[in-house]
Amino acid sequence: MNVKPLADRVLIKPAPAEEKTIGGIIIPDSAKEKPLKGEVLAVGNGTKDEEMVLKVGDHVLYGKYAGTELELDGEKYLIMRQSDVLAII
């Protein structure tokens, strides 16, 4: 992958949405909740005010509306600031 986040940004691959059924009814993809966890694939260098704490391979939790979605080679990714990440799991 040729994406290198700048400054305090990180590239995250969201975990796949869990498929739920309610009494035999399968919920369509459009009604599924966005996953709120993922894996860090690339990190920036940080800024002079904020050291980069996250590293490649970390599994993280992030806010529901955090980051910007992008699609590369048919895969969906999120790029967001390190401060949008809530926790390392």
C-alpha positions as CSV (number, residue, x, y, z in Angstrom):
1,M,0.0,0.0,0.0
2,N,1.4,3.4,-1.0
3,V,-0.5,5.6,1.5
4,K,1.6,7.4,4.1
5,P,-0.4,9.6,6.5
6,L,1.0,13.0,7.3
7,A,1.5,14.6,10.7
8,D,-0.7,13.1,13.4
9,R,-3.0,11.1,11.1
10,V,-3.4,7.3,10.9
11,L,-4.8,4.9,8.3
12,I,-7.2,2.3,9.7
13,K,-8.8,-0.8,8.2
14,P,-12.2,-1.0,9.8
15,A,-13.2,-4.4,11.2
16,P,-16.0,-6.1,9.1
17,A,-19.5,-5.3,10.3
18,E,-21.1,-8.1,12.3
19,E,-24.0,-9.8,10.6
20,K,-27.1,-9.9,12.8
21,T,-30.3,-11.7,12.4
22,I,-33.6,-11.0,14.2
23,G,-35.9,-13.9,14.4
24,G,-34.7,-15.3,11.1
25,I,-34.7,-11.8,9.3
26,I,-31.2,-10.9,8.0
27,I,-30.4,-7.2,8.3
28,P,-29.2,-5.7,4.9
29,D,-25.8,-4.1,4.6
30,S,-27.3,-0.6,4.4
31,A,-28.9,-1.0,7.8
32,K,-25.8,-2.4,9.6
33,E,-24.0,-0.1,12.1
34,K,-20.6,1.0,11.1
35,P,-17.9,-0.9,13.0
36,L,-16.2,1.2,15.7
37,K,-12.9,-0.8,15.8
38,G,-10.2,-1.5,13.3
39,E,-6.5,-2.1,12.8
40,V,-3.9,0.6,12.2
41,L,-2.1,0.1,8.8
42,A,0.0,3.2,8.6
43,V,0.9,6.2,10.9
44,G,2.3,9.6,10.3
45,N,5.3,11.0,12.1
46,G,3.4,13.1,14.7
47,T,3.7,16.8,15.2
48,K,6.0,18.9,17.4
49,D,3.2,19.3,19.9
50,E,1.9,15.7,19.8
51,E,4.0,12.5,19.8
52,M,2.7,9.6,17.7
53,V,1.6,7.0,20.2
54,L,-0.1,4.6,17.8
55,K,1.9,2.1,15.8
56,V,1.2,-0.2,12.8
57,G,-0.7,-3.3,13.9
58,D,-2.5,-1.7,16.9
59,H,-6.2,-2.6,17.2
60,V,-8.2,0.5,18.1
61,L,-11.6,1.9,19.0
62,Y,-12.7,5.1,17.4
63,G,-15.7,7.4,17.4
64,K,-18.8,6.7,15.3
65,Y,-18.3,9.7,13.0
66,A,-14.5,9.9,13.2
67,G,-12.2,10.1,10.1
68,T,-12.6,10.3,6.4
69,E,-13.5,7.2,4.4
70,L,-11.5,6.3,1.3
71,E,-11.4,3.4,-1.1
72,L,-8.3,1.9,-2.5
73,D,-8.2,-1.2,-4.7
74,G,-11.8,-2.0,-3.8
75,E,-11.1,-1.9,0.0
76,K,-12.5,0.7,2.4
77,Y,-10.2,2.5,4.8
78,L,-10.5,5.4,7.3
79,I,-7.9,8.1,7.7
80,M,-8.2,10.1,10.9
81,R,-6.2,12.1,13.5
82,Q,-4.6,10.2,16.3
83,S,-6.8,12.3,18.7
84,D,-10.0,10.7,17.1
85,V,-8.9,7.3,18.4
86,L,-10.5,6.5,21.7
87,A,-8.5,3.5,22.9
88,I,-6.0,0.7,21.9
89,I,-7.5,-2.7,22.5
